[in-house]
């Protein structure tokens, strides 16, 4: 079973910026234990572009699809046998990243 | 068995066997939906057939077999209709039972799955009452004053989340067990409290169906996990509270506070059982096992129910227990209840000072204002007391409590 694991930051109360070494170590462990599928940090939401081509012409707009205090700062894709395993890892990940984590299964 | 006894037998078997049938089917078919529906159909068949065929010698086995057949029928029907159903995602469980699973009753898996922390608390409550308690959706909807469709959706969504996210169907491993058990107990305590202090202007002030169901499920968990001190604590707390149920509401439907209750009307058997459980935990505490919050709350209840007259209450013991509880649980509601005991020991003035400090956290809670109103009344501050009663009446949701508070306010000089 694969889960999308989103790291959520908060503009008004951002998590600390010195988490990189701890996250790297955690990633190594995810790989060693067979959970790691993909991981990536994201550039600031100001770097986002939204494209809407449902109408006659494609419309490009600057910025994220929804403006909010909380935003997606990075993602993982994990392989885990069940939600309890994913939640246990996510509990650690939240501490390590100093940010909130959302766990959501792929269909 | 005479025909007259059959409905009673079905009710009894429903109480005893429902959770076992649902749990066994969930284990076999890996799907809560199929298990629930097949169990319900099996009981409906029993209602139809037992009056003429008689109650089978082993009703549980009969129901499980019947439900199994119903489930297989449904799966066949659906696989004919839609091949994808053959590959229906099944609840995940490939763990070989570990030695710790000596408590490997199927019903425990069911309880832990229904009370999983990834589900919203309302969903946990509803799912537990449906899957473990065997209450119908309309019954649960009535208990929580929501529309049947809303309650039905709540249960359906919870089952869908269990399936989609693969919430495992198992008893959590030892290291996670204390936290998960406390999650289960929170659900049961919520059901009990909703019964004990029912909300809603059209609702009976005490919902005995809910308190009885909460006690029944807590007894079940105690039977399944006899060594867990908090389970014993919660059961004792519920029994000692339930024992006072009839004395707590007057003939005119008004709440009777503890100090005014007719103690002779308390249920002596429930009090005795509750006291026995509390003593059992006191022995464990003496052996060095620190009690959790339910055990301490039960001990407080035991002190109250040990006093034949309210004047015999050992208030210093009550305050000592609250001091112990405050160290475990910093909730302002615990601090408020502690202040009520402090008022008896050190006087209303000392208590009021403590209560007033809780204002920022409890301003929206009726019991905060009711407590203040009572303390102010005892201090002779009628005007302030009246204002506090007004606020408490405005916020109280229980009809018996509103009636009591109104009388108290109107008696002020």
Interface residues (C-beta under 8 A of the other chain):
Chain A: X1 X81 X82 X83 X84 X87 X103 X104 X105 X107
Chain B: X92 X94 X116 X117 X118 X164 X165 X166 X167 X168 X172 X176
